[in-house]
């Protein structure tokens, strides 16, 4: 026994010296017992204090040495090490120590079981947690408030909400910390109906919420985008006076309104916080960027820097996405320079993928590829951004090569990679059936054969290859098609001139209570156009506003072409004059073509004049006008138009045709 104490005395002196050195480096002085010179003072209590301080200051290795050489350990000793390893990211080591403790006959207390159940829940070690649960029942701790709280948390993490609520509501007493623990778990799980019910029950039991309670509730509303309920909770926060005293709650409100896209309320919540205490600068930058308010976003960023606050990666991603949408290449390059100064460009996957996308969407393929190649590790996100950039630039062959390279390099692809590769087939007027089959097999083998993005891309690819029956089979296999799926198959039918089928699917959309969007209506109108269904097309066009969709230039262009093909050129001209974008040369060109076919001179003259006024430098426009005047017998006007075109040295690009022969199957 004496020899063990001597060993302990040397060990303690060594660990105290190590700890003191570490604390001096951190400019902190630990609170440690200084009377370890006497061996008799080395009791378990003093050793536990030393052990706790070693763990507190991060000396896990030293703590483990002390733990192993301690002549005697009690349950507190084990608890310190179990919680310590979990705190520094070693949950499995904590579970190992717990099992070792039980095997040595040390009886757990409520703190031990509370620690280990929380560790299992947060680390996803559910199997181990269920095994420990049996110990809880055997030892009679099942009704302990803290252990029951840990159990509730574990059940929530496992997705067993009903079981969690049963344990929670069976507790004889529920204090505010337990309510907060359950609220946190439910809010993080994103179950809006459950956390709102909990809040109602909490008020019924007259448990007064604190700032932490409201933080969880606001964060829950933020995740679920529950604007009305969040505003209601905001009013409760103001009434209870927590907003002025809890800075985290004030910032949570900024994040909430930012996530809901309410710019006015975001600004109001933001202005209530002293600038030096604002945690949510990045949320404000992000919402301005999302609303395409470039000047305001930059202004907030400058103010943020003046208070010595550093932008986060998400702020830069939002600004780069804004550059992509607004086609602001110069601004995107400025953001890139700022990113490099702060050192975010190297190794940050989100920023690298956003940079690749920004340069690609701004048609700067050289810089897009340069960022892609300079990435220290080519991640899935970077590959996906490169694919979408290549698609935007119309380079489908490179998309196929990149996907093949990913497969060869064992970079796991996802539904975005696969969908982008399938979409690349759509750049060919008639993709090969073999290519469609190959990618379809790849989708099945990788488990993405039920992903809506992948399936819609396959529907489009098969229809373009001429295999509309394959598109039908894919759509029919949808477990529950949404509006995107319906739109894809309608587009496939429209491409093949199957207008009646398009209308039938539109009726099915209405019956299912789905809301058609502008793309859905455009595809249906195209189907009517290619099938010559004039009256049906008119009804669909007139019904758009009833469904909350307002026609844009694409819908007007389709209707002008539909009416013109049917010989209703006067009606088509009236519709064109009422269109929101009367200056669209494509619509007037379509109308002029219809006038030539149906020999309507009066409307044709107006269309030809309008067309030449809109596109004075386009040789195809002048050629079309010249042919029209030639066909109606005004040869002098036709010759004059040609001479003007020659004088302006207009020339047409020479086109080519391609025929691809498919093998019959």
C-alpha positions in Angstrom: 0.0 0.0 0.0 2.9 2.4 0.9 4.5 1.8 -2.5 1.3 2.7 -4.3 1.1 6.0 -2.4 4.8 6.7 -3.3 4.0 6.1 -6.9 1.0 8.3 -6.7 3.0 11.1 -5.0 5.5 11.2 -7.9 2.6 11.0 -10.4 0.8 13.9 -8.9 3.9 16.1 -8.7 4.5 15.4 -12.4 0.9 16.1 -13.4 0.7 19.3 -11.3 3.8 20.5 -13.0 2.5 19.7 -16.5 -0.8 21.3 -15.7 0.8 24.5 -14.3 3.0 24.8 -17.4 -0.1 24.4 -19.7 -2.0 27.0 -17.7 0.9 29.5 -17.8 0.9 29.1 -21.6 -2.8 30.0 -21.6 -2.1 32.9 -19.1 -4.5 31.2 -16.7 -3.8 30.0 -13.1 -5.5 26.7 -12.1 -7.1 26.3 -8.8 -5.2 23.3 -7.5 -4.3 22.0 -4.0 -0.8 22.9 -3.1 -0.3 20.5 -0.1 0.6 17.4 -2.1 4.0 17.2 -0.5 2.6 15.0 2.2 1.6 11.6 1.1 -1.2 11.4 3.7 -3.0 14.2 1.9 -3.4 12.2 -1.3 -7.0 11.1 -0.7 -9.6 10.4 -3.5 -11.2 13.8 -3.1 -8.0 15.7 -3.7 -7.1 13.4 -6.6 -10.5 14.0 -8.2 -10.0 17.7 -8.0 -6.7 17.4 -9.8 -8.2 15.1 -12.3 -11.1 17.4 -13.0 -8.7 20.3 -13.6 -6.5 18.3 -15.9 -9.6 17.4 -18.0 -10.8 21.0 -17.8 -7.6 22.3 -19.3 -7.4 19.7 -22.0 -4.7 17.5 -20.7 -6.5 14.2 -21.4 -3.3 12.2 -21.7 -2.1 13.4 -18.3 -5.5 12.9 -16.9 -5.5 9.3 -18.1 -2.1 8.6 -16.5 -3.3 10.0 -13.2 -6.5 8.0 -13.5 -4.7 4.7 -14.1 -2.2 5.3 -11.3 -4.7 6.4 -8.7 -4.6 3.9 -5.7 -8.4 4.2 -5.3 -11.2 5.4 -7.6 -14.8 6.2 -6.7 -17.8 6.9 -8.9 -16.9 10.6 -9.2 -13.5 9.6 -10.6 -15.1 7.6 -13.4 -17.7 10.3 -14.1 -14.9 12.9 -14.6 -13.2 10.7 -17.2 -16.4 9.6 -18.9 -17.7 13.2 -19.3 -14.2 14.5 -20.2 -13.6 12.1 -23.1 -17.1 13.0 -24.5 -16.4 16.7 -24.2 -13.3 16.4 -26.3 -14.9 14.3 -29.0 -14.3 10.7 -27.9 -17.8 9.3 -27.2 -16.8 5.7 -27.8 -14.0 6.0 -25.3 -16.6 7.3 -22.8 -18.8 4.2 -23.4 -15.7 1.9 -23.1 -14.8 3.5 -19.7 -18.4 3.1 -18.5 -18.4 -0.6 -19.4 -15.1 -1.0 -17.6 -16.5 0.8 -14.6 -19.5 -1.6 -14.4 -17.2 -4.6 -14.9 -15.1 -3.6 -11.9 -18.2 -3.5 -9.7 -18.4 0.3 -9.3 -22.1 1.2 -8.9 -23.2 4.1 -11.1 -25.0 7.1 -9.7 -27.6 9.3 -11.4 -24.9 11.6 -12.8 -23.1 8.6 -14.5 -26.3 7.4 -16.2 -27.3 10.8 -17.2 -23.9 11.5 -18.7 -23.6 8.2 -20.6 -27.2 8.3 -22.0 -26.7 11.9 -23.3 -23.4 10.8 -24.8 -25.0 7.9 -26.6 -27.8 10.1 -27.9 -25.7 12.9 -29.2 -23.1 10.6 -30.8 -25.8 8.3 -32.4 -24.7 5.3 -30.4 -28.2 4.1 -30.0 -27.5 0.4 -29.6 -25.2 1.1 -26.7 -27.8 3.5 -25.3 -30.5 0.9 -25.3 -28.2 -1.6 -23.5 -27.5 1.0 -20.8 -31.2 1.6 -20.5 -31.6 -1.9 -19.0 -29.1 -0.9 -16.3 -31.3 2.2 -15.5 -34.3 -0.1 -15.0 -32.4 -2.6 -12.9 -30.9 0.0 -10.6 -34.2 1.8 -10.2 -33.2 5.1 -11.7 -36.0 5.2 -14.3 -38.0 7.9 -12.5 -35.0 10.1 -11.8 -35.6 13.6 -13.3 -32.1 13.9 -14.8 -31.9 10.4 -16.1 -35.5 10.6 -17.6 -34.4 13.8 -19.3 -31.5 12.0 -20.9 -33.8 9.2 -21.9 -36.2 11.6 -23.5 -33.3 13.2 -25.4 -32.1 9.8 -26.7 -35.5 8.7 -27.8 -36.0 12.0 -29.7 -32.6 11.6 -31.4 -33.7 8.0 -32.4 -36.9 9.4 -33.9 -39.1 7.7 -31.3 -41.0 10.9 -30.5 -44.1 9.1 -29.1 -41.9 7.1 -26.7 -40.0 10.2 -25.7 -43.3 12.0 -24.9 -44.6 9.1 -22.8 -41.5 9.1 -20.7 -41.6 12.8 -20.3 -45.3 13.1 -19.4 -45.0 10.2 -16.9 -42.5 12.1 -14.9 -44.0 13.1 -11.5 -42.3 16.5 -11.7 -41.1 18.5 -14.7 -39.0 21.6 -14.0 -37.9 24.3 -16.5 -34.6 22.7 -17.5 -36.4 19.5 -18.4 -38.9 21.4 -20.5 -36.0 23.2 -22.2 -34.2 20.0 -22.9 -37.2 18.4 -24.6 -38.0 21.6 -26.5 -34.4 21.7 -27.8 -34.5 18.1 -29.0 -37.9 18.5 -30.8 -36.9 21.8 -32.4 -33.7 20.4 -33.7 -35.6 17.4 -35.1 -37.8 19.9 -37.0 -41.1 18.7 -35.7 -43.2 21.9 -35.7 -46.5 20.5 -34.4 -44.8 18.7 -31.5 -42.7 21.7 -30.2 -45.7 24.0 -30.5 -47.8 21.5 -28.5 -45.0 21.3 -25.9 -45.1 25.1 -25.5 -48.8 25.0 -25.0 -48.6 22.3 -22.4 -45.8 24.2 -20.7 -48.0 27.3 -20.3 -50.9 25.1 -19.0 -48.6 23.8 -16.2 -47.7 27.4 -15.4 -44.0 26.9 -16.1 -42.5 30.3 -16.9 -40.3 30.2 -20.0 -36.9 31.8 -19.9 -34.7 33.2 -22.6 -33.3 29.8 -23.5 -36.9 28.5 -24.0 -37.7 31.3 -26.4 -34.4 30.7 -28.2 -35.3 27.1 -28.9 -38.8 28.1 -30.0 -37.6 30.8 -32.4 -35.0 28.4 -33.8 -37.7 25.8 -34.3 -39.9 28.3 -36.2 -36.8 29.3 -38.2 -36.1 25.8 -39.4 -39.8 25.2 -40.3 -40.3 28.7 -41.7 -43.3 29.2 -39.4 -43.6 33.0 -39.9 -47.0 33.5 -38.2 -46.1 31.4 -35.2 -42.7 32.9 -34.9 -44.2 36.4 -34.8 -46.6 35.3 -32.1 -43.7 34.0 -30.0 -41.8 37.3 -30.8 -44.7 39.2 -29.2 -44.5 36.9 -26.1 -40.8 37.7 -25.9 -41.5 41.4 -25.9 -44.2 41.1 -23.2 -42.0 39.1 -20.9 -39.1 41.5 -21.2 -36.5 38.9 -22.4 -35.6 40.7 -25.6 -33.7 43.5 -23.8 -31.8 41.2 -21.5 -30.9 38.3 -23.8 -28.6 39.1 -26.7 -28.8 35.6 -28.1 -32.5 35.8 -28.3 -32.3 39.1 -30.2 -29.9 37.5 -32.7 -32.1 34.5 -33.0 -35.0 36.8 -34.2 -32.7 38.3 -36.8 -31.9 34.8 -38.1 -35.6 33.8 -38.0 -36.8 36.7 -40.1 -33.9 36.3 -42.4 -34.6 32.6 -43.0 -38.3 33.5 -43.7 -37.1 36.1 -46.3 -38.9 39.1 -44.5 -36.5 41.9 -45.1 -38.4 44.6 -43.2 -38.7 42.6 -40.0 -35.1 41.5 -40.3 -33.9 45.1 -40.4 -36.1 46.0 -37.4 -34.8 43.1 -35.3 -31.2 43.9 -36.5 -31.4 47.6 -35.5 -32.5 46.7 -32.0 -29.1 45.1 -31.3 -26.0 47.1 -30.4 -23.5 46.7 -33.3 -20.8 45.3 -31.1 -23.1 42.5 -29.9 -24.5 41.4 -33.2 -23.9 37.8 -34.0 -26.3 37.8 -37.0 -24.3 40.1 -39.3 -24.0 37.2 -41.7 -27.7 36.6 -41.7 -28.4 40.2 -42.8 -25.7 40.0 -45.5 -27.3 36.7 -46.7 -30.9 38.1 -46.9 -29.8 41.2 -48.8 -27.9 39.0 -51.2 -31.0 36.7 -51.5 -33.2 39.7 -52.4 -30.6 40.8 -55.1 -29.9 44.0 -53.1 -26.2 44.2 -54.0 -25.5 47.7 -52.7 -27.2 47.0 -49.4 -25.4 43.7 -48.9 -22.0 45.3 -49.5 -22.9 48.2 -47.2 -23.7 45.8 -44.3 -20.5 43.9 -45.1 -18.4 47.1 -44.8 -20.1 48.1 -41.5 -19.5 44.6 -40.2 -15.8 44.9 -41.0 -15.7 48.3 -39.3 -16.8 46.6 -36.0 -14.0 44.0 -36.6 -16.5 41.2 -37.3 -15.4 38.6 -39.8 -17.8 37.4 -42.5 -18.6 33.7 -42.5 -18.3 31.3 -45.4 -22.1 31.5 -45.8 -21.9 35.3 -46.3 -19.4 34.8 -49.1 -21.5 32.0 -50.6 -24.6 34.3 -50.6 -22.6 37.1 -52.3 -21.2 34.8 -54.9 -24.6 33.3 -55.7 -25.9 36.9 -56.1 -23.1 37.5 -58.6 -24.2 34.4 -60.5 -27.8 35.5 -60.7 -27.1 39.1 -61.6 -24.3 38.3 -64.0 -22.0 40.6 -62.1 -18.6 39.2 -63.0 -16.6 42.1 -61.7 -18.3 42.0 -58.3 -17.8 38.2 -58.2 -14.0 38.8 -58.8 -13.9 41.4 -56.0 -15.6 38.9 -53.6 -13.0 36.3 -54.7 -10.2 38.7 -53.8 -11.7 39.3 -50.4 -12.1 35.6 -49.8 -8.4 35.0 -50.7 -7.3 37.8 -48.2 -9.2 36.1 -45.4 -7.9 32.7 -46.4 -11.3 31.1 -47.1 -10.5 30.1 -50.7 -8.3 27.2 -49.7 -10.0 24.1 -48.4 -13.5 25.5 -47.9 -15.7 23.3 -50.1 -18.7 25.6 -50.0 -16.8 28.7 -51.2 -14.9 26.8 -53.8 -18.0 25.3 -55.3 -19.7 28.8 -55.2 -16.7 30.3 -57.0 -16.8 27.6 -59.7 -20.5 28.2 -60.1 -20.1 32.0 -60.2 -17.5 32.0 -62.9 -19.4 29.4 -64.9 -22.7 31.3 -64.8 -20.8 34.5 -65.8 -19.4 32.6 -68.9 -15.8 32.8 -67.6 -15.0 29.1 -68.1 -11.2 29.7 -67.7 -11.5 30.9 -64.1 -14.2 28.3 -63.3 -11.8 25.5 -64.4 -8.9 27.2 -62.7 -10.7 27.2 -59.3 -11.8 23.6 -59.9 -8.2 22.5 -60.6 -6.7 24.4 -57.7 -8.9 22.8 -55.1 -6.7 20.8 -52.7 -9.3 18.0 -52.8 -11.8 17.6 -55.5 -15.0 17.2 -53.5 -18.5 16.1 -54.7 -19.7 19.8 -54.3 -17.0 21.1 -56.5 -17.6 18.5 -59.2 -21.3 19.3 -59.1 -20.7 23.0 -59.5 -18.3 22.3 -62.4 -21.0 20.2 -64.1 -23.7 22.8 -63.8 -21.2 25.4 -65.2 -20.5 23.2 -68.2 -24.2 22.7 -68.8 -24.7 26.4 -68.6 -22.0 26.9 -71.2 -23.4 24.2 -73.4 -20.5 21.8 -73.2 -22.2 18.4 -72.6 -19.2 16.3 -73.7 -17.1 17.6 -70.8 -20.0 16.8 -68.4 -19.8 13.2 -69.5 -16.0 13.1 -69.1 -16.2 14.7 -65.7 -18.8 12.1 -64.5 -16.6 9.3 -65.9 -13.6 10.7 -64.1 -15.6 10.8 -60.8 -16.5 7.2 -61.2 -12.9 6.2 -62.0 -11.5 8.2 -59.0 -14.1 6.7 -56.6 -15.6 10.1 -55.9 -19.1 9.2 -54.7 -21.7 11.0 -56.9 -25.1 12.0 -55.8 -28.5 12.8 -57.4 -27.2 16.2 -58.6 -24.2 14.7 -60.4 -26.3 12.0 -62.1 -29.2 14.4 -63.0 -26.7 16.9 -64.5 -25.1 14.1 -66.6 -28.5 12.9 -67.8 -29.5 16.6 -68.6 -26.3 16.8 -70.8 -28.0 14.3 -73.1 -30.7 16.9 -73.8 -28.2 19.1 -75.5 -28.3 16.7 -78.4 -31.3 16.9 -80.6 -31.6 13.1 -80.6 -29.5 11.4 -77.9 -28.7 7.7 -78.3 -30.9 5.2 -76.6 -27.8 3.4 -75.4 -26.6 6.4 -73.5 -30.0 6.8 -71.8 -30.1 3.1 -70.9 -26.6 3.3 -69.5 -27.3 6.2 -67.2 -30.7 4.7 -66.2 -28.9 1.5 -65.1 -26.4 3.7 -63.2 -29.3 5.4 -61.4 -30.9 2.0 -60.4 -27.5 0.6 -59.3 -26.7 3.6 -57.2 -30.1 3.8 -55.6 -31.3 7.1 -57.2 -34.0 5.5 -59.3 -36.6 7.1 -57.0 -35.1 10.6 -56.9 -37.4 13.1 -58.5 -34.6 15.1 -60.2 -33.0 12.0 -61.7 -36.4 10.6 -62.9 -37.4 13.9 -64.5 -34.1 14.1 -66.3 -34.6 10.5 -67.6 -38.1 11.3 -68.8 -36.7 14.2 -70.9 -33.8 12.2 -72.2 -35.9 9.2 -73.3 -38.4 11.5 -75.0 -35.7 13.2 -76.9 -34.3 9.9 -78.0 -37.7 9.0 -79.5 -38.6 6.5 -76.8 -41.7 8.1 -75.3 -43.0 4.7 -74.0 -39.9 4.6 -71.7 -40.8 8.1 -70.4 -44.3 6.9 -69.7 -43.1 3.9 -67.8 -40.8 6.0 -65.6 -43.7 8.4 -64.8 -46.1 5.6 -64.1 -43.6 4.2 -61.6 -43.6 7.5 -59.6 -44.9 6.6 -56.1 -46.5 10.1 -55.7 -45.7 12.4 -58.6 -45.4 16.1 -57.8 -45.9 19.1 -60.1 -42.3 18.7 -61.4 -42.9 15.1 -62.4 -46.2 16.1 -64.2 -44.5 18.9 -66.0 -41.7 16.6 -67.2 -44.0 14.1 -68.8 -46.3 16.9 -70.2 -43.2 18.3 -71.9 -42.3 14.9 -73.2 -45.8 14.5 -74.7 -45.7 18.1 -76.1 -42.5 17.4 -77.9 -44.1 14.5 -79.7 -47.3 16.4 -80.6 -49.5 14.5 -78.1 -51.7 17.5 -77.1 -54.7 15.5 -75.9 -52.5 13.6 -73.5 -51.1 16.9 -72.2 -54.6 18.2 -71.5 -55.5 14.9 -69.8 -52.6 15.2 -67.4 -53.5 18.8 -66.7 -56.9 17.6 -65.6 -55.2 15.1 -63.3 -53.1 17.8 -61.8 -56.2 19.8 -60.9 -57.9 16.8 -59.5 -54.9 16.0 -57.2 -54.9 19.5 -55.9 -51.5 20.3 -57.3 -50.6 23.9 -58.3 -49.4 24.2 -61.9 -46.6 26.8 -62.4 -45.5 28.8 -65.4 -43.4 26.0 -66.9 -46.4 23.6 -66.7 -48.6 26.0 -68.6 -45.9 26.6 -71.2 -45.5 22.8 -71.8 -49.3 22.4 -72.2 -49.5 25.3 -74.6 -46.6 23.8 -76.6 -48.5 20.5 -76.8 -51.6 22.3 -78.0 -49.5 24.2 -80.6 -47.9 21.1 -82.0 -51.3 19.3 -82.1 -53.2 22.3 -83.6 -55.6 22.4 -80.6 -56.5 26.1 -80.9 -59.6 26.3 -78.7 -58.1 24.2 -76.0 -54.9 26.3 -76.1 -57.0 29.5 -75.7 -58.8 28.0 -72.7 -55.5 27.0 -71.0 -54.1 30.5 -71.7 -57.1 32.2 -70.3 -57.1 30.0 -67.2 -53.5 30.8 -66.2 -54.5 33.8 -64.0 -57.1 31.8 -62.2 -54.2 29.6 -61.0 -52.1 32.6 -59.9 -49.8 32.4 -62.9 -49.3 35.5 -65.1 -48.2 34.9 -68.8 -44.8 36.0 -69.8 -43.2 36.4 -73.2 -42.8 32.6 -73.7 -46.5 32.0 -73.2 -47.5 34.9 -75.5 -45.0 33.7 -78.1 -46.5 30.2 -78.0 -50.0 31.6 -78.4 -49.1 33.9 -81.3 -47.6 30.9 -83.1 -50.6 28.7 -82.3 -53.1 31.3 -83.6 -50.9 32.1 -86.6 -50.6 28.4 -87.6 -54.4 28.2 -87.5 -54.7 31.3 -89.8 -56.0 33.6 -87.1 -53.4 36.2 -87.8 -55.5 39.2 -86.9 -56.3 37.6 -83.5 -52.6 36.8 -83.1 -51.6 40.4 -83.9 -54.1 41.7 -81.3 -52.7 39.4 -78.7 -49.2 40.4 -79.6 -50.0 44.1 -79.2 -51.4 43.3 -75.7 -48.3 41.3 -74.7 -46.1 42.7 -72.0 -43.1 42.6 -74.3 -44.3 43.9 -77.6 -40.7 44.4 -78.7 -39.9 40.7 -79.0 -38.7 40.1 -82.5 -39.3 36.3 -82.2 -43.1 36.8 -81.9 -43.2 39.2 -84.9 -41.1 36.8 -86.9 -43.6 34.0 -86.1 -46.5 36.3 -87.1 -44.9 37.3 -90.4 -44.2 33.6 -91.2 -47.9 32.8 -90.6 -48.9 35.8 -92.8 -46.8 34.3 -95.6 -48.4 30.9 -95.2 -52.0 32.3 -95.1 -51.3 35.1 -97.5 -52.5 38.0 -95.3 -50.9 41.1 -96.8 -52.2 43.8 -94.4 -51.0 42.1 -91.2 -47.8 40.9 -92.9 -46.8 44.5 -93.9 -47.2 45.7 -90.3 -45.3 42.6 -89.0 -42.4 43.1 -91.6 -42.0 46.8 -90.8 -42.1 46.1 -87.0 -39.6 43.3 -87.4 -37.1 45.4 -89.3 -37.4 48.2 -86.8 -36.7 45.9 -84.0 -33.7 44.1 -85.5 -32.1 46.4 -88.0 -28.8 44.5 -87.9 -30.1 41.0 -88.2 -29.7 39.6 -91.8 -32.3 36.8 -91.3 -35.0 39.4 -90.5 -34.3 41.4 -93.7 -34.2 38.2 -95.7 -37.6 37.1 -94.3 -39.1 40.5 -95.0 -37.7 40.5 -98.6 -39.2 37.1 -99.3 -42.6 38.2 -97.9 -42.7 41.2 -100.2 -41.6 39.1 -103.1 -44.4 36.6 -102.5 -47.1 39.3 -102.5 -45.7 40.6 -105.8 -43.9 43.8 -104.6 -40.6 42.9 -106.2 -39.2 46.4 -106.1 -39.6 46.6 -102.3 -38.1 43.1 -102.0 -35.1 44.1 -104.2 -34.6 47.3 -102.2 -34.6 45.4 -98.9 -32.0 43.0 -100.3 -29.8 45.9 -101.5 -30.0 47.6 -98.1 -28.9 44.3 -96.5 -26.0 44.0 -98.9 -25.0 47.6 -98.4 -24.8 47.0 -94.6 -22.7 43.9 -95.4 -25.0 41.5 -93.6 -24.2 37.8 -93.9 -25.8 34.7 -92.6 -24.1 31.9 -90.8 -24.1 28.7 -92.8 -26.1 26.0 -91.1 -25.8 22.2 -91.4 -28.2 19.3 -90.9 -27.6 16.0 -89.1 -29.3 12.7 -89.5 -28.9 10.0 -86.9 -30.2 6.5 -87.7 -31.5 4.5 -84.7 -31.5 0.7 -84.8 -35.0 -0.7 -84.4 -35.7 -2.6 -81.3 
